Amino acid sequence: MLYERKEIPELHYMKHIHDDIDTKYIKYDGSILKKTLTPYIFQNDIMNEWLNRMEPLVSLMFDQTNVIKNWKNYMVDKYDYKRR
């Protein structure tokens, strides 16, 4: 999420147009709470709206741990989440 948002979308697209489609990484943008929490919580309209608003904040927390992980590796961008 942070990796795509740090530059304009057109530039990001041009840099990564020929990248291989690799599904070994996980994007936390819009599905982390829906996949980890029980569906019973989402039945309540108020709770559903609140959790949908919390989704970007939770994914941002996971992206910031990637910054810590990439801090020692100077060859990789600090916001990169596709490398292991």
Phi and psi in radians as a Rosetta constraint file:
Dihedral C 1 N 2 CA 2 C 2 CIRCULARHARMONIC -1.188 0.35
Dihedral N 2 CA 2 C 2 N 3 CIRCULARHARMONIC -0.566 0.35
Dihedral C 2 N 3 CA 3 C 3 CIRCULARHARMONIC -1.150 0.35
Dihedral N 3 CA 3 C 3 N 4 CIRCULARHARMONIC -0.691 0.35
Dihedral C 3 N 4 CA 4 C 4 CIRCULARHARMONIC -1.341 0.35
Dihedral N 4 CA 4 C 4 N 5 CIRCULARHARMONIC -0.520 0.35
Dihedral C 4 N 5 CA 5 C 5 CIRCULARHARMONIC -1.514 0.35
Dihedral N 5 CA 5 C 5 N 6 CIRCULARHARMONIC -0.139 0.35
Dihedral C 5 N 6 CA 6 C 6 CIRCULARHARMONIC -1.336 0.35
Dihedral N 6 CA 6 C 6 N 7 CIRCULARHARMONIC -0.299 0.35
Dihedral C 6 N 7 CA 7 C 7 CIRCULARHARMONIC -2.324 0.35
Dihedral N 7 CA 7 C 7 N 8 CIRCULARHARMONIC 2.939 0.35
Dihedral C 7 N 8 CA 8 C 8 CIRCULARHARMONIC -1.167 0.35
Dihedral N 8 CA 8 C 8 N 9 CIRCULARHARMONIC 2.589 0.35
Dihedral C 8 N 9 CA 9 C 9 CIRCULARHARMONIC -1.042 0.35
Dihedral N 9 CA 9 C 9 N 10 CIRCULARHARMONIC -0.589 0.35
Dihedral C 9 N 10 CA 10 C 10 CIRCULARHARMONIC -1.163 0.35
Dihedral N 10 CA 10 C 10 N 11 CIRCULARHARMONIC -0.723 0.35
Dihedral C 10 N 11 CA 11 C 11 CIRCULARHARMONIC -1.176 0.35
Dihedral N 11 CA 11 C 11 N 12 CIRCULARHARMONIC -0.721 0.35
Dihedral C 11 N 12 CA 12 C 12 CIRCULARHARMONIC -1.085 0.35
Dihedral N 12 CA 12 C 12 N 13 CIRCULARHARMONIC -0.717 0.35
Dihedral C 12 N 13 CA 13 C 13 CIRCULARHARMONIC -1.103 0.35
Dihedral N 13 CA 13 C 13 N 14 CIRCULARHARMONIC -0.754 0.35
Dihedral C 13 N 14 CA 14 C 14 CIRCULARHARMONIC -1.182 0.35
Dihedral N 14 CA 14 C 14 N 15 CIRCULARHARMONIC -0.600 0.35
Dihedral C 14 N 15 CA 15 C 15 CIRCULARHARMONIC -1.220 0.35
Dihedral N 15 CA 15 C 15 N 16 CIRCULARHARMONIC -0.574 0.35
Dihedral C 15 N 16 CA 16 C 16 CIRCULARHARMONIC -2.009 0.35
Dihedral N 16 CA 16 C 16 N 17 CIRCULARHARMONIC 0.418 0.35
Dihedral C 16 N 17 CA 17 C 17 CIRCULARHARMONIC -1.185 0.35
Dihedral N 17 CA 17 C 17 N 18 CIRCULARHARMONIC -0.543 0.35
Dihedral C 17 N 18 CA 18 C 18 CIRCULARHARMONIC -1.860 0.35
Dihedral N 18 CA 18 C 18 N 19 CIRCULARHARMONIC 0.273 0.35
Dihedral C 18 N 19 CA 19 C 19 CIRCULARHARMONIC -1.200 0.35
Dihedral N 19 CA 19 C 19 N 20 CIRCULARHARMONIC 2.569 0.35
Dihedral C 19 N 20 CA 20 C 20 CIRCULARHARMONIC -1.250 0.35
Dihedral N 20 CA 20 C 20 N 21 CIRCULARHARMONIC 2.535 0.35
Dihedral C 20 N 21 CA 21 C 21 CIRCULARHARMONIC -1.414 0.35
Dihedral N 21 CA 21 C 21 N 22 CIRCULARHARMONIC 1.853 0.35
Dihedral C 21 N 22 CA 22 C 22 CIRCULARHARMONIC -2.064 0.35
Dihedral N 22 CA 22 C 22 N 23 CIRCULARHARMONIC 2.169 0.35
Dihedral C 22 N 23 CA 23 C 23 CIRCULARHARMONIC -1.814 0.35
Dihedral N 23 CA 23 C 23 N 24 CIRCULARHARMONIC 0.448 0.35
Dihedral C 23 N 24 CA 24 C 24 CIRCULARHARMONIC -1.391 0.35
Dihedral N 24 CA 24 C 24 N 25 CIRCULARHARMONIC -0.271 0.35
Dihedral C 24 N 25 CA 25 C 25 CIRCULARHARMONIC -1.764 0.35
Dihedral N 25 CA 25 C 25 N 26 CIRCULARHARMONIC 2.869 0.35
Dihedral C 25 N 26 CA 26 C 26 CIRCULARHARMONIC -2.071 0.35
Dihedral N 26 CA 26 C 26 N 27 CIRCULARHARMONIC 2.228 0.35
Dihedral C 26 N 27 CA 27 C 27 CIRCULARHARMONIC -1.646 0.35
Dihedral N 27 CA 27 C 27 N 28 CIRCULARHARMONIC 2.149 0.35
Dihedral C 27 N 28 CA 28 C 28 CIRCULARHARMONIC -1.612 0.35
Dihedral N 28 CA 28 C 28 N 29 CIRCULARHARMONIC 0.144 0.35
Dihedral C 28 N 29 CA 29 C 29 CIRCULARHARMONIC -0.977 0.35
Dihedral N 29 CA 29 C 29 N 30 CIRCULARHARMONIC -0.946 0.35
Dihedral C 29 N 30 CA 30 C 30 CIRCULARHARMONIC -2.243 0.35
Dihedral N 30 CA 30 C 30 N 31 CIRCULARHARMONIC 0.248 0.35
Dihedral C 30 N 31 CA 31 C 31 CIRCULARHARMONIC -2.403 0.35
Dihedral N 31 CA 31 C 31 N 32 CIRCULARHARMONIC 0.090 0.35
Dihedral C 31 N 32 CA 32 C 32 CIRCULARHARMONIC -1.173 0.35
Dihedral N 32 CA 32 C 32 N 33 CIRCULARHARMONIC -0.746 0.35
Dihedral C 32 N 33 CA 33 C 33 CIRCULARHARMONIC -1.337 0.35
Dihedral N 33 CA 33 C 33 N 34 CIRCULARHARMONIC -0.612 0.35
Dihedral C 33 N 34 CA 34 C 34 CIRCULARHARMONIC -1.194 0.35
Dihedral N 34 CA 34 C 34 N 35 CIRCULARHARMONIC -0.506 0.35
Dihedral C 34 N 35 CA 35 C 35 CIRCULARHARMONIC -1.551 0.35
Dihedral N 35 CA 35 C 35 N 36 CIRCULARHARMONIC -0.341 0.35
Dihedral C 35 N 36 CA 36 C 36 CIRCULARHARMONIC -1.805 0.35
Dihedral N 36 CA 36 C 36 N 37 CIRCULARHARMONIC -0.456 0.35
Dihedral C 36 N 37 CA 37 C 37 CIRCULARHARMONIC -1.659 0.35
Dihedral N 37 CA 37 C 37 N 38 CIRCULARHARMONIC 2.809 0.35
Dihedral C 37 N 38 CA 38 C 38 CIRCULARHARMONIC -1.264 0.35
Dihedral N 38 CA 38 C 38 N 39 CIRCULARHARMONIC 2.521 0.35
Dihedral C 38 N 39 CA 39 C 39 CIRCULARHARMONIC -1.149 0.35
Dihedral N 39 CA 39 C 39 N 40 CIRCULARHARMONIC -0.315 0.35
Dihedral C 39 N 40 CA 40 C 40 CIRCULARHARMONIC -1.075 0.35
Dihedral N 40 CA 40 C 40 N 41 CIRCULARHARMONIC -0.608 0.35
Dihedral C 40 N 41 CA 41 C 41 CIRCULARHARMONIC -1.155 0.35
Dihedral N 41 CA 41 C 41 N 42 CIRCULARHARMONIC -0.621 0.35
Dihedral C 41 N 42 CA 42 C 42 CIRCULARHARMONIC -1.350 0.35
Dihedral N 42 CA 42 C 42 N 43 CIRCULARHARMONIC -0.094 0.35
Dihedral C 42 N 43 CA 43 C 43 CIRCULARHARMONIC -1.292 0.35
Dihedral N 43 CA 43 C 43 N 44 CIRCULARHARMONIC -0.495 0.35
Dihedral C 43 N 44 CA 44 C 44 CIRCULARHARMONIC -1.345 0.35
Dihedral N 44 CA 44 C 44 N 45 CIRCULARHARMONIC 2.212 0.35
Dihedral C 44 N 45 CA 45 C 45 CIRCULARHARMONIC -1.105 0.35
Dihedral N 45 CA 45 C 45 N 46 CIRCULARHARMONIC -0.720 0.35
Dihedral C 45 N 46 CA 46 C 46 CIRCULARHARMONIC -1.190 0.35
Dihedral N 46 CA 46 C 46 N 47 CIRCULARHARMONIC -0.768 0.35
Dihedral C 46 N 47 CA 47 C 47 CIRCULARHARMONIC -1.184 0.35
Dihedral N 47 CA 47 C 47 N 48 CIRCULARHARMONIC -0.640 0.35
Dihedral C 47 N 48 CA 48 C 48 CIRCULARHARMONIC -1.092 0.35
Dihedral N 48 CA 48 C 48 N 49 CIRCULARHARMONIC -0.786 0.35
Dihedral C 48 N 49 CA 49 C 49 CIRCULARHARMONIC -1.126 0.35
Dihedral N 49 CA 49 C 49 N 50 CIRCULARHARMONIC -0.721 0.35
Dihedral C 49 N 50 CA 50 C 50 CIRCULARHARMONIC -1.146 0.35
Dihedral N 50 CA 50 C 50 N 51 CIRCULARHARMONIC -0.738 0.35
Dihedral C 50 N 51 CA 51 C 51 CIRCULARHARMONIC -1.183 0.35
Dihedral N 51 CA 51 C 51 N 52 CIRCULARHARMONIC -0.611 0.35
Dihedral C 51 N 52 CA 52 C 52 CIRCULARHARMONIC -1.156 0.35
Dihedral N 52 CA 52 C 52 N 53 CIRCULARHARMONIC -0.547 0.35
Dihedral C 52 N 53 CA 53 C 53 CIRCULARHARMONIC -1.343 0.35
Dihedral N 53 CA 53 C 53 N 54 CIRCULARHARMONIC -0.469 0.35
Dihedral C 53 N 54 CA 54 C 54 CIRCULARHARMONIC -1.392 0.35
Dihedral N 54 CA 54 C 54 N 55 CIRCULARHARMONIC -0.306 0.35
Dihedral C 54 N 55 CA 55 C 55 CIRCULARHARMONIC -0.968 0.35
Dihedral N 55 CA 55 C 55 N 56 CIRCULARHARMONIC -0.837 0.35
Dihedral C 55 N 56 CA 56 C 56 CIRCULARHARMONIC -1.119 0.35
Dihedral N 56 CA 56 C 56 N 57 CIRCULARHARMONIC -0.582 0.35
Dihedral C 56 N 57 CA 57 C 57 CIRCULARHARMONIC -1.213 0.35
Dihedral N 57 CA 57 C 57 N 58 CIRCULARHARMONIC -0.679 0.35
Dihedral C 57 N 58 CA 58 C 58 CIRCULARHARMONIC -1.191 0.35
Dihedral N 58 CA 58 C 58 N 59 CIRCULARHARMONIC -0.718 0.35
Dihedral C 58 N 59 CA 59 C 59 CIRCULARHARMONIC -1.170 0.35
Dihedral N 59 CA 59 C 59 N 60 CIRCULARHARMONIC -0.560 0.35
Dihedral C 59 N 60 CA 60 C 60 CIRCULARHARMONIC -1.140 0.35
Dihedral N 60 CA 60 C 60 N 61 CIRCULARHARMONIC -0.648 0.35
Dihedral C 60 N 61 CA 61 C 61 CIRCULARHARMONIC -1.082 0.35
Dihedral N 61 CA 61 C 61 N 62 CIRCULARHARMONIC -0.736 0.35
Dihedral C 61 N 62 CA 62 C 62 CIRCULARHARMONIC -1.182 0.35
Dihedral N 62 CA 62 C 62 N 63 CIRCULARHARMONIC -0.658 0.35
Dihedral C 62 N 63 CA 63 C 63 CIRCULARHARMONIC -1.167 0.35
Dihedral N 63 CA 63 C 63 N 64 CIRCULARHARMONIC -0.577 0.35
Dihedral C 63 N 64 CA 64 C 64 CIRCULARHARMONIC -1.248 0.35
Dihedral N 64 CA 64 C 64 N 65 CIRCULARHARMONIC -0.455 0.35
Dihedral C 64 N 65 CA 65 C 65 CIRCULARHARMONIC -1.226 0.35
Dihedral N 65 CA 65 C 65 N 66 CIRCULARHARMONIC -0.488 0.35
Dihedral C 65 N 66 CA 66 C 66 CIRCULARHARMONIC -1.159 0.35
Dihedral N 66 CA 66 C 66 N 67 CIRCULARHARMONIC -0.579 0.35
Dihedral C 66 N 67 CA 67 C 67 CIRCULARHARMONIC -1.091 0.35
Dihedral N 67 CA 67 C 67 N 68 CIRCULARHARMONIC -0.741 0.35
Dihedral C 67 N 68 CA 68 C 68 CIRCULARHARMONIC -1.137 0.35
Dihedral N 68 CA 68 C 68 N 69 CIRCULARHARMONIC -0.695 0.35
Dihedral C 68 N 69 CA 69 C 69 CIRCULARHARMONIC -1.143 0.35
Dihedral N 69 CA 69 C 69 N 70 CIRCULARHARMONIC -0.666 0.35
Dihedral C 69 N 70 CA 70 C 70 CIRCULARHARMONIC -1.549 0.35
Dihedral N 70 CA 70 C 70 N 71 CIRCULARHARMONIC 0.038 0.35
Dihedral C 70 N 71 CA 71 C 71 CIRCULARHARMONIC -1.118 0.35
Dihedral N 71 CA 71 C 71 N 72 CIRCULARHARMONIC -0.673 0.35
Dihedral C 71 N 72 CA 72 C 72 CIRCULARHARMONIC -1.403 0.35
Dihedral N 72 CA 72 C 72 N 73 CIRCULARHARMONIC -0.398 0.35
Dihedral C 72 N 73 CA 73 C 73 CIRCULARHARMONIC -1.590 0.35
Dihedral N 73 CA 73 C 73 N 74 CIRCULARHARMONIC 1.776 0.35
Dihedral C 73 N 74 CA 74 C 74 CIRCULARHARMONIC -1.385 0.35
Dihedral N 74 CA 74 C 74 N 75 CIRCULARHARMONIC -0.153 0.35
Dihedral C 74 N 75 CA 75 C 75 CIRCULARHARMONIC -1.454 0.35
Dihedral N 75 CA 75 C 75 N 76 CIRCULARHARMONIC -0.265 0.35
Dihedral C 75 N 76 CA 76 C 76 CIRCULARHARMONIC -1.946 0.35
Dihedral N 76 CA 76 C 76 N 77 CIRCULARHARMONIC 2.500 0.35
Dihedral C 76 N 77 CA 77 C 77 CIRCULARHARMONIC -1.049 0.35
Dihedral N 77 CA 77 C 77 N 78 CIRCULARHARMONIC 2.480 0.35
Dihedral C 77 N 78 CA 78 C 78 CIRCULARHARMONIC -1.188 0.35
Dihedral N 78 CA 78 C 78 N 79 CIRCULARHARMONIC -0.355 0.35
Dihedral C 78 N 79 CA 79 C 79 CIRCULARHARMONIC -1.667 0.35
Dihedral N 79 CA 79 C 79 N 80 CIRCULARHARMONIC 0.092 0.35
Dihedral C 79 N 80 CA 80 C 80 CIRCULARHARMONIC -1.260 0.35
Dihedral N 80 CA 80 C 80 N 81 CIRCULARHARMONIC 2.275 0.35
Dihedral C 80 N 81 CA 81 C 81 CIRCULARHARMONIC -2.028 0.35
Dihedral N 81 CA 81 C 81 N 82 CIRCULARHARMONIC -0.029 0.35
Dihedral C 81 N 82 CA 82 C 82 CIRCULARHARMONIC -1.537 0.35
Dihedral N 82 CA 82 C 82 N 83 CIRCULARHARMONIC -0.301 0.35
Dihedral C 82 N 83 CA 83 C 83 CIRCULARHARMONIC -1.592 0.35
Dihedral N 83 CA 83 C 83 N 84 CIRCULARHARMONIC 2.661 0.35
